[in-house]
């Protein structure tokens, strides 16, 4: 049985929605990060990941937004894409 711990931090009187994204191995899909990039905090974190990954010649924006159906044939693209979504 899997346990999930939820930590809640109150910020003033305004409640904010909580989003849960569970992207384990095998959940990659083309354009998996495209819609999420519209969220400022997600986009900011992806930019930080991109800065690190570019040093390894990995284009995370291509991985998260590509419509190429063969992109995830390379397990590196699948793994890096999933981890970036989880971190962001």
Legacy VTK file of the C-alpha trace (Angstrom):
# vtk DataFile Version 3.0
C-alpha trace
ASCII
DATASET POLYDATA
POINTS 88 float
0.000 0.000 0.000
1.355 3.398 -0.966
1.256 6.225 1.551
0.968 9.845 0.606
1.791 12.640 2.991
0.204 16.008 2.427
1.775 19.127 3.833
-0.394 22.229 3.915
0.958 25.711 4.339
-1.481 28.541 4.835
-0.809 31.821 3.084
-3.021 34.513 4.451
-6.752 34.154 4.033
-6.609 33.110 0.403
-6.760 29.413 -0.421
-4.953 28.221 -3.494
-5.698 25.110 -5.535
-3.465 22.103 -5.026
-2.226 20.196 -8.071
-0.889 16.666 -7.974
0.989 15.284 -10.943
2.201 11.707 -10.716
4.426 10.969 -13.652
6.138 7.654 -12.980
8.051 5.647 -15.570
5.852 4.696 -18.481
3.746 7.829 -18.311
5.575 9.851 -20.957
3.593 11.155 -23.889
4.271 13.623 -26.675
3.894 17.256 -25.603
3.653 16.121 -21.953
4.930 19.449 -20.642
3.488 21.860 -23.175
0.383 22.887 -21.222
2.227 22.960 -17.901
4.737 25.465 -19.302
1.927 28.042 -19.108
2.215 27.917 -15.300
4.864 30.456 -14.240
6.417 28.409 -11.429
6.569 25.282 -13.592
8.172 27.244 -16.459
10.702 28.822 -14.088
11.747 25.436 -12.758
11.998 23.945 -16.256
14.292 26.843 -17.178
16.568 25.879 -14.272
16.563 22.245 -15.420
17.283 23.388 -18.975
20.333 25.315 -17.840
21.823 22.153 -16.320
20.735 19.801 -19.112
22.082 22.037 -21.913
25.576 21.349 -20.559
24.903 17.691 -21.457
23.474 18.605 -24.895
19.909 17.752 -23.824
17.115 20.061 -25.014
14.405 19.658 -22.383
12.044 22.026 -24.190
12.169 19.769 -27.239
11.515 16.736 -25.052
8.544 18.343 -23.298
6.910 19.825 -26.410
7.869 17.658 -29.398
5.169 15.953 -31.433
7.709 13.429 -32.820
6.226 9.978 -32.091
9.692 8.388 -31.959
11.146 10.804 -29.405
10.642 8.428 -26.472
12.220 5.503 -28.305
15.368 6.915 -26.683
14.971 6.037 -22.987
17.123 9.046 -22.031
14.455 11.392 -23.424
11.718 9.543 -21.541
13.620 9.541 -18.260
14.789 13.163 -18.405
11.331 14.358 -19.473
9.563 12.540 -16.655
12.058 13.703 -14.022
11.798 17.319 -15.219
7.996 17.182 -14.925
8.283 15.714 -11.423
10.814 18.301 -10.264
8.964 21.219 -11.827
LINES 1 89
88 0 1 2 3 4 5 6 7 8 9 10 11 12 13 14 15 16 17 18 19 20 21 22 23 24 25 26 27 28 29 30 31 32 33 34 35 36 37 38 39 40 41 42 43 44 45 46 47 48 49 50 51 52 53 54 55 56 57 58 59 60 61 62 63 64 65 66 67 68 69 70 71 72 73 74 75 76 77 78 79 80 81 82 83 84 85 86 87
